[in-house]
Structures are given as C-alpha cells and as structure tokens.
Amino acid sequence: MKADKVTLVEIKYPRADREKQTSFLLVWQDWLKETDERICISTELCNSPEEEPTILVQGIFRGLPEEALEIISPLIALGGARYRLKYLPFKEALSAFNLS
C-alpha cells in the first residue's frame, strides 16, 4: 500500500531511570506481538554519563494520527512521556525526526 501522507510518531521519556526503562521494555515486548503492521518504529534507550537517561521512540505510521494514538497508547501509558504525532507527506516525515 502506497501512502502519500503518513503520521510521524515520536515518543520521548526524559529522565527514564532503570525502573522506567525496564517497565517500558516489558510493555514494548507485549506491544510488538500484537501491533498494527502499518507502523514502523524503533526504540532507543540512552544511558550516557553526559546526558540524562532517556527512552526515544521514532517512526512512521501509514494512517491518520487518531489511529496512531490508539496504537501507541500502551507505549505512553507509563506516565512521563512526551509524544508528537504529525500528519505530513511521506518525504517530509523521513527528514522530520527531531523531538525537542
């Protein structure tokens, strides 16, 4: 299925300590088993001495933002997440990953 427009998905958990990261990974593993095939996302757990620990999820959903929100709701349910859903042309989505 070709999509002219897609939903950019970005989720960030700033100050994600080990407990939050562990909880997120448990949810992530269950979520992957049943997730919609129209979503393509990746997750990064950042533990750097220079920066605060963070969970970052970025990807593209081939559908509307309302549908994307329903699909990612388990990933943002832990509390403390910032997220952004933006409906835009596919080519723009590829260069738009920048959650500040």
A tleap script that builds the chain and sets N, CA, C and O, in Angstrom:
source leaprc.protein.ff14SB
mol = sequence {
  NMET LYS ALA ASP LYS VAL THR LEU VAL GLU
  ILE LYS TYR PRO ARG ALA ASP ARG GLU LYS
  GLN THR SER PHE LEU LEU VAL TRP GLN ASP
  TRP LEU LYS GLU THR ASP GLU ARG ILE CYS
  ILE SER THR GLU LEU CYS ASN SER PRO GLU
  GLU GLU PRO THR ILE LEU VAL GLN GLY ILE
  PHE ARG GLY LEU PRO GLU GLU ALA LEU GLU
  ILE ILE SER PRO LEU ILE ALA LEU GLY GLY
  ALA ARG TYR ARG LEU LYS TYR LEU PRO PHE
  LYS GLU ALA LEU SER ALA PHE ASN LEU CSER
}
set mol.1.N position { 0.842 -1.188 0.000 }
set mol.1.CA position { 0.000 0.000 0.000 }
set mol.1.C position { 0.883 1.246 0.000 }
set mol.1.O position { 1.722 1.417 0.884 }
set mol.2.N position { 0.694 2.103 -0.983 }
set mol.2.CA position { 1.439 3.346 -1.068 }
set mol.2.C position { 0.673 4.436 -0.318 }
set mol.2.O position { -0.541 4.577 -0.465 }
set mol.3.N position { 1.414 5.207 0.493 }
set mol.3.CA position { 0.781 6.285 1.255 }
set mol.3.C position { 1.433 7.604 0.877 }
set mol.3.O position { 2.651 7.748 0.979 }
set mol.4.N position { 0.625 8.572 0.438 }
set mol.4.CA position { 1.162 9.898 0.137 }
set mol.4.C position { 1.454 10.653 1.422 }
set mol.4.O position { 2.432 11.395 1.514 }
set mol.5.N position { 0.584 10.451 2.424 }
set mol.5.CA position { 0.776 11.098 3.717 }
set mol.5.C position { 0.845 10.020 4.784 }
set mol.5.O position { 0.197 8.978 4.683 }
set mol.6.N position { 1.636 10.286 5.800 }
set mol.6.CA position { 1.812 9.360 6.914 }
set mol.6.C position { 1.803 10.150 8.222 }
set mol.6.O position { 1.864 11.379 8.214 }
set mol.7.N position { 1.727 9.445 9.328 }
set mol.7.CA position { 1.816 10.084 10.627 }
set mol.7.C position { 3.192 9.823 11.212 }
set mol.7.O position { 3.599 8.679 11.416 }
set mol.8.N position { 3.884 10.898 11.470 }
set mol.8.CA position { 5.174 10.830 12.146 }
set mol.8.C position { 4.886 10.578 13.621 }
set mol.8.O position { 4.063 11.272 14.218 }
set mol.9.N position { 5.548 9.601 14.209 }
set mol.9.CA position { 5.347 9.236 15.608 }
set mol.9.C position { 6.655 9.448 16.353 }
set mol.9.O position { 7.691 8.902 15.975 }
set mol.10.N position { 6.601 10.243 17.411 }
set mol.10.CA position { 7.768 10.441 18.271 }
set mol.10.C position { 7.304 10.388 19.718 }
set mol.10.O position { 6.348 11.056 20.111 }
set mol.11.N position { 7.998 9.583 20.492 }
set mol.11.CA position { 7.724 9.464 21.925 }
set mol.11.C position { 9.053 9.613 22.641 }
set mol.11.O position { 10.063 9.035 22.238 }
set mol.12.N position { 9.038 10.393 23.705 }
set mol.12.CA position { 10.265 10.565 24.484 }
set mol.12.C position { 9.922 10.492 25.968 }
set mol.12.O position { 9.009 11.164 26.448 }
set mol.13.N position { 10.664 9.672 26.666 }
set mol.13.CA position { 10.607 9.615 28.125 }
set mol.13.C position { 11.908 10.212 28.649 }
set mol.13.O position { 12.914 9.509 28.739 }
set mol.14.N position { 11.905 11.492 28.994 }
set mol.14.CA position { 13.121 12.065 29.585 }
set mol.14.C position { 13.270 11.566 31.017 }
set mol.14.O position { 12.288 11.185 31.653 }
set mol.15.N position { 14.457 11.570 31.503 }
set mol.15.CA position { 14.760 11.141 32.869 }
set mol.15.C position { 14.193 9.748 33.155 }
set mol.15.O position { 13.556 9.520 34.183 }
set mol.16.N position { 14.438 8.829 32.226 }
set mol.16.CA position { 13.932 7.460 32.346 }
set mol.16.C position { 14.962 6.607 33.082 }
set mol.16.O position { 15.912 6.100 32.486 }
set mol.17.N position { 14.755 6.461 34.382 }
set mol.17.CA position { 15.683 5.656 35.175 }
set mol.17.C position { 15.553 4.175 34.795 }
set mol.17.O position { 14.721 3.810 33.964 }
set mol.18.N position { 16.369 3.344 35.403 }
set mol.18.CA position { 16.378 1.910 35.057 }
set mol.18.C position { 15.012 1.260 35.274 }
set mol.18.O position { 14.598 0.409 34.488 }
set mol.19.N position { 14.322 1.653 36.321 }
set mol.19.CA position { 12.993 1.101 36.591 }
set mol.19.C position { 12.020 1.448 35.459 }
set mol.19.O position { 11.265 0.589 35.004 }
set mol.20.N position { 12.040 2.695 35.010 }
set mol.20.CA position { 11.171 3.126 33.907 }
set mol.20.C position { 11.564 2.391 32.620 }
set mol.20.O position { 10.694 1.955 31.866 }
set mol.21.N position { 12.852 2.254 32.372 }
set mol.21.CA position { 13.301 1.550 31.170 }
set mol.21.C position { 12.866 0.092 31.192 }
set mol.21.O position { 12.427 -0.443 30.173 }
set mol.22.N position { 12.984 -0.543 32.332 }
set mol.22.CA position { 12.569 -1.941 32.461 }
set mol.22.C position { 11.071 -2.073 32.222 }
set mol.22.O position { 10.635 -2.954 31.480 }
set mol.23.N position { 10.286 -1.209 32.843 }
set mol.23.CA position { 8.831 -1.234 32.648 }
set mol.23.C position { 8.481 -1.023 31.181 }
set mol.23.O position { 7.631 -1.723 30.632 }
set mol.24.N position { 9.142 -0.053 30.549 }
set mol.24.CA position { 8.882 0.231 29.141 }
set mol.24.C position { 9.187 -0.994 28.276 }
set mol.24.O position { 8.398 -1.346 27.400 }
set mol.25.N position { 10.321 -1.640 28.517 }
set mol.25.CA position { 10.696 -2.793 27.702 }
set mol.25.C position { 9.704 -3.948 27.849 }
set mol.25.O position { 9.439 -4.661 26.881 }
set mol.26.N position { 9.165 -4.136 29.030 }
set mol.26.CA position { 8.155 -5.178 29.224 }
set mol.26.C position { 6.893 -4.860 28.414 }
set mol.26.O position { 6.323 -5.744 27.775 }
set mol.27.N position { 6.462 -3.598 28.443 }
set mol.27.CA position { 5.304 -3.177 27.656 }
set mol.27.C position { 5.618 -3.315 26.168 }
set mol.27.O position { 4.798 -3.823 25.403 }
set mol.28.N position { 6.799 -2.866 25.759 }
set mol.28.CA position { 7.237 -2.917 24.360 }
set mol.28.C position { 7.170 -4.350 23.820 }
set mol.28.O position { 6.672 -4.578 22.717 }
set mol.29.N position { 7.671 -5.312 24.601 }
set mol.29.CA position { 7.678 -6.701 24.142 }
set mol.29.C position { 6.255 -7.228 23.912 }
set mol.29.O position { 5.997 -7.910 22.920 }
set mol.30.N position { 5.355 -6.917 24.812 }
set mol.30.CA position { 3.960 -7.346 24.633 }
set mol.30.C position { 3.316 -6.612 23.464 }
set mol.30.O position { 2.574 -7.208 22.682 }
set mol.31.N position { 3.600 -5.326 23.347 }
set mol.31.CA position { 3.030 -4.499 22.291 }
set mol.31.C position { 3.445 -5.011 20.904 }
set mol.31.O position { 2.633 -5.032 19.979 }
set mol.32.N position { 4.694 -5.418 20.769 }
set mol.32.CA position { 5.191 -5.893 19.472 }
set mol.32.C position { 4.447 -7.119 18.971 }
set mol.32.O position { 4.287 -7.293 17.763 }
set mol.33.N position { 3.993 -7.961 19.871 }
set mol.33.CA position { 3.308 -9.196 19.474 }
set mol.33.C position { 2.004 -8.920 18.726 }
set mol.33.O position { 1.616 -9.691 17.848 }
set mol.34.N position { 1.335 -7.832 19.068 }
set mol.34.CA position { 0.006 -7.562 18.533 }
set mol.34.C position { -0.092 -6.279 17.720 }
set mol.34.O position { -1.191 -5.912 17.304 }
set mol.35.N position { 1.014 -5.584 17.478 }
set mol.35.CA position { 0.926 -4.261 16.867 }
set mol.35.C position { 0.473 -4.293 15.411 }
set mol.35.O position { 0.619 -5.299 14.717 }
set mol.36.N position { -0.064 -3.198 14.982 }
set mol.36.CA position { -0.555 -2.999 13.624 }
set mol.36.C position { 0.624 -2.998 12.649 }
set mol.36.O position { 1.646 -2.361 12.902 }
set mol.37.N position { 0.475 -3.703 11.553 }
set mol.37.CA position { 1.574 -3.808 10.582 }
set mol.37.C position { 1.832 -2.504 9.822 }
set mol.37.O position { 2.819 -2.415 9.093 }
set mol.38.N position { 0.978 -1.500 9.971 }
set mol.38.CA position { 1.178 -0.218 9.285 }
set mol.38.C position { 2.164 0.688 10.021 }
set mol.38.O position { 2.486 1.769 9.528 }
set mol.39.N position { 2.644 0.270 11.185 }
set mol.39.CA position { 3.567 1.116 11.932 }
set mol.39.C position { 4.979 0.536 11.858 }
set mol.39.O position { 5.190 -0.671 11.975 }
set mol.40.N position { 5.919 1.428 11.661 }
set mol.40.CA position { 7.330 1.055 11.618 }
set mol.40.C position { 8.060 2.011 12.555 }
set mol.40.O position { 8.241 3.185 12.233 }
set mol.41.N position { 8.478 1.508 13.715 }
set mol.41.CA position { 9.142 2.381 14.681 }
set mol.41.C position { 10.348 1.682 15.280 }
set mol.41.O position { 10.464 0.456 15.258 }
set mol.42.N position { 11.233 2.492 15.809 }
set mol.42.CA position { 12.399 1.970 16.511 }
set mol.42.C position { 12.483 2.636 17.881 }
set mol.42.O position { 11.962 3.731 18.096 }
set mol.43.N position { 13.144 1.952 18.787 }
set mol.43.CA position { 13.281 2.432 20.155 }
set mol.43.C position { 14.741 2.476 20.546 }
set mol.43.O position { 15.524 1.592 20.196 }
set mol.44.N position { 15.091 3.510 21.271 }
set mol.44.CA position { 16.455 3.707 21.763 }
set mol.44.C position { 16.400 3.953 23.262 }
set mol.44.O position { 15.621 4.786 23.725 }
set mol.45.N position { 17.208 3.246 24.014 }
set mol.45.CA position { 17.384 3.534 25.428 }
set mol.45.C position { 18.765 4.140 25.573 }
set mol.45.O position { 19.770 3.491 25.282 }
set mol.46.N position { 18.814 5.369 26.018 }
set mol.46.CA position { 20.070 6.105 26.081 }
set mol.46.C position { 20.531 6.200 27.534 }
set mol.46.O position { 19.823 6.735 28.389 }
set mol.47.N position { 21.699 5.686 27.795 }
set mol.47.CA position { 22.321 5.766 29.115 }
set mol.47.C position { 23.737 6.285 28.925 }
set mol.47.O position { 24.669 5.510 28.707 }
set mol.48.N position { 23.887 7.557 29.006 }
set mol.48.CA position { 25.172 8.189 28.770 }
set mol.48.C position { 25.578 8.988 30.002 }
set mol.48.O position { 24.731 9.628 30.624 }
set mol.49.N position { 26.852 8.962 30.363 }
set mol.49.CA position { 27.292 9.773 31.504 }
set mol.49.C position { 27.132 11.271 31.250 }
set mol.49.O position { 27.050 12.054 32.197 }
set mol.50.N position { 27.087 11.674 29.980 }
set mol.50.CA position { 26.973 13.085 29.634 }
set mol.50.C position { 25.532 13.582 29.616 }
set mol.50.O position { 25.284 14.775 29.787 }
set mol.51.N position { 24.584 12.675 29.410 }
set mol.51.CA position { 23.188 13.077 29.279 }
set mol.51.C position { 22.317 12.234 30.207 }
set mol.51.O position { 22.710 11.150 30.637 }
set mol.52.N position { 21.115 12.759 30.507 }
set mol.52.CA position { 20.201 12.009 31.361 }
set mol.52.C position { 19.693 10.773 30.621 }
set mol.52.O position { 19.590 10.785 29.395 }
set mol.53.N position { 19.374 9.703 31.362 }
set mol.53.CA position { 18.824 8.506 30.716 }
set mol.53.C position { 17.486 8.834 30.051 }
set mol.53.O position { 16.651 9.534 30.623 }
set mol.54.N position { 17.300 8.324 28.853 }
set mol.54.CA position { 16.134 8.669 28.043 }
set mol.54.C position { 15.660 7.452 27.260 }
set mol.54.O position { 16.457 6.594 26.880 }
set mol.55.N position { 14.364 7.391 27.026 }
set mol.55.CA position { 13.796 6.437 26.073 }
set mol.55.C position { 13.286 7.265 24.901 }
set mol.55.O position { 12.559 8.240 25.093 }
set mol.56.N position { 13.665 6.879 23.697 }
set mol.56.CA position { 13.242 7.600 22.498 }
set mol.56.C position { 12.661 6.600 21.503 }
set mol.56.O position { 13.299 5.605 21.159 }
set mol.57.N position { 11.446 6.878 21.050 }
set mol.57.CA position { 10.760 6.044 20.065 }
set mol.57.C position { 10.422 6.936 18.880 }
set mol.57.O position { 9.836 8.006 19.049 }
set mol.58.N position { 10.791 6.496 17.683 }
set mol.58.CA position { 10.519 7.282 16.482 }
set mol.58.C position { 10.081 6.354 15.360 }
set mol.58.O position { 10.575 5.233 15.236 }
set mol.59.N position { 9.156 6.831 14.550 }
set mol.59.CA position { 8.744 6.025 13.426 }
set mol.59.C position { 7.655 6.662 12.597 }
set mol.59.O position { 7.321 7.837 12.751 }
set mol.60.N position { 7.117 5.853 11.721 }
set mol.60.CA position { 6.110 6.302 10.778 }
set mol.60.C position { 4.943 5.323 10.819 }
set mol.60.O position { 5.122 4.106 10.867 }
set mol.61.N position { 3.736 5.898 10.799 }
set mol.61.CA position { 2.512 5.101 10.749 }
set mol.61.C position { 1.778 5.443 9.458 }
set mol.61.O position { 1.540 6.615 9.165 }
set mol.62.N position { 1.428 4.433 8.700 }
set mol.62.CA position { 0.685 4.646 7.450 }
set mol.62.C position { -0.806 4.722 7.766 }
set mol.62.O position { -1.556 3.767 7.565 }
set mol.63.N position { -1.208 5.887 8.267 }
set mol.63.CA position { -2.597 6.115 8.627 }
set mol.63.C position { -2.722 7.465 9.318 }
set mol.63.O position { -1.772 8.247 9.353 }
set mol.64.N position { -3.892 7.727 9.862 }
set mol.64.CA position { -4.196 9.011 10.498 }
set mol.64.C position { -3.666 9.095 11.925 }
set mol.64.O position { -3.498 8.068 12.583 }
set mol.65.N position { -3.399 10.314 12.413 }
set mol.65.CA position { -2.894 10.498 13.779 }
set mol.65.C position { -3.793 9.878 14.848 }
set mol.65.O position { -3.294 9.339 15.836 }
set mol.66.N position { -5.103 9.947 14.663 }
set mol.66.CA position { -6.029 9.381 15.644 }
set mol.66.C position { -5.832 7.873 15.781 }
set mol.66.O position { -5.883 7.324 16.882 }
set mol.67.N position { -5.610 7.219 14.655 }
set mol.67.CA position { -5.345 5.773 14.676 }
set mol.67.C position { -4.000 5.489 15.333 }
set mol.67.O position { -3.867 4.548 16.116 }
set mol.68.N position { -3.010 6.306 15.009 }
set mol.68.CA position { -1.676 6.121 15.583 }
set mol.68.C position { -1.714 6.255 17.103 }
set mol.68.O position { -1.079 5.475 17.812 }
set mol.69.N position { -2.456 7.240 17.603 }
set mol.69.CA position { -2.548 7.442 19.044 }
set mol.69.C position { -3.130 6.217 19.735 }
set mol.69.O position { -2.656 5.806 20.795 }
set mol.70.N position { -4.144 5.647 19.138 }
set mol.70.CA position { -4.738 4.441 19.716 }
set mol.70.C position { -3.718 3.296 19.751 }
set mol.70.O position { -3.640 2.555 20.730 }
set mol.71.N position { -2.952 3.164 18.689 }
set mol.71.CA position { -1.978 2.079 18.590 }
set mol.71.C position { -0.830 2.251 19.577 }
set mol.71.O position { -0.379 1.275 20.175 }
set mol.72.N position { -0.354 3.480 19.754 }
set mol.72.CA position { 0.800 3.695 20.648 }
set mol.72.C position { 0.394 3.915 22.104 }
set mol.72.O position { 1.261 4.063 22.965 }
set mol.73.N position { -0.890 3.937 22.392 }
set mol.73.CA position { -1.332 4.242 23.764 }
set mol.73.C position { -0.664 3.368 24.834 }
set mol.73.O position { -0.364 3.888 25.909 }
set mol.74.N position { -0.412 2.074 24.605 }
set mol.74.CA position { 0.289 1.306 25.633 }
set mol.74.C position { 1.726 1.813 25.882 }
set mol.74.O position { 2.253 1.683 26.986 }
set mol.75.N position { 2.340 2.383 24.849 }
set mol.75.CA position { 3.722 2.862 24.982 }
set mol.75.C position { 3.819 4.182 25.733 }
set mol.75.O position { 4.887 4.520 26.244 }
set mol.76.N position { 2.727 4.932 25.809 }
set mol.76.CA position { 2.756 6.214 26.511 }
set mol.76.C position { 2.025 6.154 27.850 }
set mol.76.O position { 1.908 7.160 28.549 }
set mol.77.N position { 1.539 4.970 28.197 }
set mol.77.CA position { 0.720 4.821 29.399 }
set mol.77.C position { 1.516 4.781 30.698 }
set mol.77.O position { 0.920 4.827 31.775 }
set mol.78.N position { 2.827 4.697 30.633 }
set mol.78.CA position { 3.636 4.589 31.859 }
set mol.78.C position { 3.739 5.902 32.616 }
set mol.78.O position { 4.168 5.921 33.770 }
set mol.79.N position { 3.356 6.983 31.991 }
set mol.79.CA position { 3.440 8.296 32.636 }
set mol.79.C position { 4.795 8.942 32.400 }
set mol.79.O position { 5.831 8.278 32.421 }
set mol.80.N position { 4.768 10.235 32.177 }
set mol.80.CA position { 6.005 10.980 31.962 }
set mol.80.C position { 6.445 11.070 30.514 }
set mol.80.O position { 7.486 11.658 30.220 }
set mol.81.N position { 5.673 10.499 29.609 }
set mol.81.CA position { 6.049 10.526 28.193 }
set mol.81.C position { 5.616 11.825 27.549 }
set mol.81.O position { 4.553 12.369 27.850 }
set mol.82.N position { 6.464 12.311 26.655 }
set mol.82.CA position { 6.079 13.390 25.740 }
set mol.82.C position { 5.954 12.726 24.378 }
set mol.82.O position { 6.785 11.897 24.006 }
set mol.83.N position { 4.930 13.084 23.647 }
set mol.83.CA position { 4.798 12.489 22.327 }
set mol.83.C position { 4.304 13.524 21.331 }
set mol.83.O position { 3.710 14.540 21.692 }
set mol.84.N position { 4.572 13.228 20.065 }
set mol.84.CA position { 4.130 14.092 18.985 }
set mol.84.C position { 3.679 13.199 17.839 }
set mol.84.O position { 4.359 12.244 17.465 }
set mol.85.N position { 2.524 13.532 17.294 }
set mol.85.CA position { 2.003 12.872 16.107 }
set mol.85.C position { 1.767 13.964 15.079 }
set mol.85.O position { 1.063 14.940 15.343 }
set mol.86.N position { 2.351 13.795 13.923 }
set mol.86.CA position { 2.240 14.842 12.907 }
set mol.86.C position { 1.941 14.188 11.562 }
set mol.86.O position { 2.678 13.314 11.105 }
set mol.87.N position { 0.859 14.619 10.942 }
set mol.87.CA position { 0.425 14.085 9.651 }
set mol.87.C position { 1.047 14.920 8.544 }
set mol.87.O position { 0.791 16.120 8.447 }
set mol.88.N position { 1.860 14.292 7.715 }
set mol.88.CA position { 2.569 15.042 6.692 }
set mol.88.C position { 2.941 14.143 5.526 }
set mol.88.O position { 2.834 12.921 5.622 }
set mol.89.N position { 3.377 14.743 4.423 }
set mol.89.CA position { 3.807 13.930 3.293 }
set mol.89.C position { 4.952 13.004 3.693 }
set mol.89.O position { 5.796 13.351 4.519 }
set mol.90.N position { 4.958 11.836 3.095 }
set mol.90.CA position { 5.943 10.805 3.431 }
set mol.90.C position { 7.380 11.323 3.368 }
set mol.90.O position { 8.168 11.064 4.277 }
set mol.91.N position { 7.724 12.044 2.317 }
set mol.91.CA position { 9.102 12.536 2.165 }
set mol.91.C position { 9.492 13.483 3.290 }
set mol.91.O position { 10.638 13.472 3.740 }
set mol.92.N position { 8.545 14.307 3.753 }
set mol.92.CA position { 8.830 15.207 4.878 }
set mol.92.C position { 9.038 14.417 6.162 }
set mol.92.O position { 9.896 14.760 6.975 }
set mol.93.N position { 8.265 13.373 6.340 }
set mol.93.CA position { 8.359 12.562 7.560 }
set mol.93.C position { 9.755 11.960 7.699 }
set mol.93.O position { 10.277 11.844 8.808 }
set mol.94.N position { 10.346 11.587 6.595 }
set mol.94.CA position { 11.677 10.965 6.655 }
set mol.94.C position { 12.746 11.907 7.189 }
set mol.94.O position { 13.741 11.456 7.757 }
set mol.95.N position { 12.552 13.207 7.014 }
set mol.95.CA position { 13.560 14.168 7.465 }
set mol.95.C position { 13.126 14.946 8.696 }
set mol.95.O position { 13.812 15.883 9.104 }
set mol.96.N position { 11.999 14.577 9.298 }
set mol.96.CA position { 11.422 15.379 10.383 }
set mol.96.C position { 11.733 14.878 11.791 }
set mol.96.O position { 11.262 15.487 12.751 }
set mol.97.N position { 12.491 13.815 11.963 }
set mol.97.CA position { 12.738 13.279 13.302 }
set mol.97.C position { 13.594 14.229 14.127 }
set mol.97.O position { 14.813 14.294 13.965 }
set mol.98.N position { 12.926 14.966 15.020 }
set mol.98.CA position { 13.640 15.879 15.908 }
set mol.98.C position { 12.684 16.317 17.016 }
set mol.98.O position { 12.025 17.349 16.891 }
set mol.99.N position { 12.603 15.544 18.097 }
set mol.99.CA position { 11.750 15.871 19.232 }
set mol.99.C position { 12.567 16.630 20.260 }
set mol.99.O position { 13.509 16.085 20.834 }
set mol.100.N position { 12.211 17.886 20.495 }
set mol.100.CA position { 12.969 18.692 21.456 }
set mol.100.C position { 12.200 18.848 22.736 }
set mol.100.O position { 12.677 19.496 23.668 }
savepdb mol mol.pdb
quit
